[in-house]
């Protein structure tokens, strides 16, 4: 079997991780992974999810672009261009 359903497989993986990363680094890695997953979960569930916030951000960018074009002064165009 290739799965991690056997406790000996899990112990082997933990010993291998301990040898590769060391005893000091493993708790730091676990903490950073937990914080990352927690932040991801909060970002997904907060305020209607990521899609709603992206749509709101896109709408504000479009509104800013429209405002820039409305307030921009037109370039000086000669009335009688020389041919």
SVG drawing of the C-alpha trace seen along z (x, -y; Angstrom):
<svg xmlns="http://www.w3.org/2000/svg" viewBox="-21 -77 40 79">
<polyline fill="none" stroke="black" stroke-width="0.4" points="0.0,0.0 1.2,-3.5 -1.2,-5.4 -0.6,-6.9 -3.2,-4.8 -0.7,-2.8 0.8,-4.3 4.3,-3.0 4.1,-5.0 3.2,-8.2 6.1,-7.6 8.5,-7.0 7.5,-10.3 7.8,-12.2 11.3,-10.7 12.3,-11.6 11.1,-15.2 13.0,-15.4 16.2,-14.3 15.8,-16.7 14.6,-19.8 15.8,-19.4 14.0,-19.7 14.1,-23.5 12.7,-24.1 9.7,-21.7 7.6,-23.7 8.3,-26.9 7.2,-25.3 4.0,-24.0 3.2,-27.4 3.7,-29.2 1.6,-26.6 -1.2,-27.0 -1.1,-30.8 -1.2,-30.6 -4.1,-28.2 -6.0,-30.4 -5.4,-33.5 -6.5,-31.7 -9.7,-30.5 -10.5,-34.0 -9.9,-35.6 -12.2,-33.1 -15.0,-33.5 -14.8,-37.2 -17.2,-39.7 -18.7,-37.4 -15.5,-35.8 -12.6,-36.7 -14.7,-37.1 -16.9,-39.8 -13.8,-41.7 -12.1,-41.4 -15.3,-42.7 -15.4,-45.7 -11.7,-46.4 -12.2,-46.2 -15.2,-48.6 -13.1,-51.1 -10.3,-50.9 -12.7,-51.4 -14.3,-54.4 -10.9,-56.0 -10.1,-55.5 -13.3,-57.1 -12.7,-60.1 -9.2,-60.5 -10.5,-60.6 -13.3,-63.1 -11.0,-65.5 -8.2,-65.3 -7.7,-68.4 -7.7,-67.7 -4.5,-68.1 -4.2,-71.3 -5.3,-70.6 -4.6,-73.2 -7.8,-74.6 -6.3,-74.7 -3.6,-72.0 -1.0,-72.6 -1.1,-70.0"/>
</svg>
